[in-house]
Amino acid sequence: MGLFGFGKKRPNGSQAPARQDDALRSRYEGRPLLLILDNYIVDCLGMLAPDKRDGMGAMVQKTFGGGEDWRKTIRERLKIHDSLDERIRQS
């Protein structure tokens, strides 16, 4: 299963979820950084599934290098202050 539920099996006759998947695909197509940042926010809020968190870690390491803390790698590469995570949680 991909990030944000891509590739999930849908019950027969269910069209709305497929349209949601299409909308998400078009949102992220050609914009990998947007996908990473959206998942960053969801993870800061404690709502990113463990398998998706692992997938993001692998994607970020492959693209940007860095260690196991993929959010730290993103902050370093984008020159974002360490306080961002807490600021997101407080919002």
C-alpha atoms as one frame of an Amber mdcrd trajectory, in Angstrom:
protein
   0.000   0.000   0.000   1.357   3.431  -0.903   1.401   6.637   1.017  -1.987
   8.161   1.850  -3.750   4.882   1.037  -2.844   4.590  -2.638  -3.323   1.042
  -3.803  -5.877   0.142  -1.128  -8.457  -2.406  -2.195 -11.941  -0.928  -2.434
 -15.267  -2.701  -1.987 -17.089  -3.492  -5.231 -19.089  -0.569  -6.569 -17.249
   2.009  -4.489 -16.396   4.931  -6.776 -15.869   7.808  -4.314 -12.660   6.431
  -2.764 -11.211   5.802  -6.233 -11.888   9.449  -7.122 -10.180  10.513  -3.893
  -7.137   8.436  -4.831  -7.116  10.066  -8.287  -7.301  13.520  -6.696  -4.373
  12.712  -4.392  -2.331  11.310  -7.268  -2.865  14.456  -9.307  -2.030  16.617
  -6.260   1.371  14.963  -5.834   2.219  14.177  -9.454   5.517  15.874 -10.238
   5.638  17.340  -6.703   7.474  14.892  -4.458   8.406  17.609  -1.968   4.713
  18.383  -1.419   4.108  14.719  -0.602   7.001  14.765   1.852   5.843  17.981
   3.532   2.229  16.804   3.826   3.419  13.578   5.439   5.788  15.559   7.664
   2.850  17.499   9.088   0.712  14.388   9.545   3.617  12.671  11.332   4.180
  15.667  13.621   0.538  15.344  14.636   1.085  11.658  15.441  -1.343  10.536
  12.750   0.979   8.928  10.193   0.694   5.145  10.126   3.913   3.307  11.011
   4.200   1.703   7.565   3.817   5.096   5.903   6.385   6.600   8.289   8.832
   3.855   7.313   8.112   4.524   3.644   8.763   8.225   4.083  11.999   7.457
   5.900  13.180   5.301   3.008  12.101   7.886   0.412  13.820  10.762   2.201
  17.026   8.760   2.763  17.129   7.766  -0.891  16.494  11.307  -2.100  18.274
  13.474   0.478  20.506  11.084   2.405  20.589  11.546   6.149  19.966   9.206
   9.029  16.949   7.410  10.421  15.171  10.620  11.513  13.674  11.636   8.178
  12.026  14.757   9.622  15.410  15.966  10.884  16.866  15.393   7.421  14.080
  17.473   5.847  14.569  20.272   8.374  18.313  20.320   7.680  17.978  20.243
   3.883  15.263  22.922   3.810  16.906  24.987   6.556  13.846  24.820   8.806
  14.207  25.542  12.519  14.016  22.569  14.898  10.998  24.128  16.629   8.758
  23.440  13.615   7.515  20.089  14.942   6.319  21.620  18.201   4.755  24.586
  16.426   2.774  22.224  14.197   1.552  20.239  17.235   0.446  23.453  18.957
  -1.559  24.679  15.956
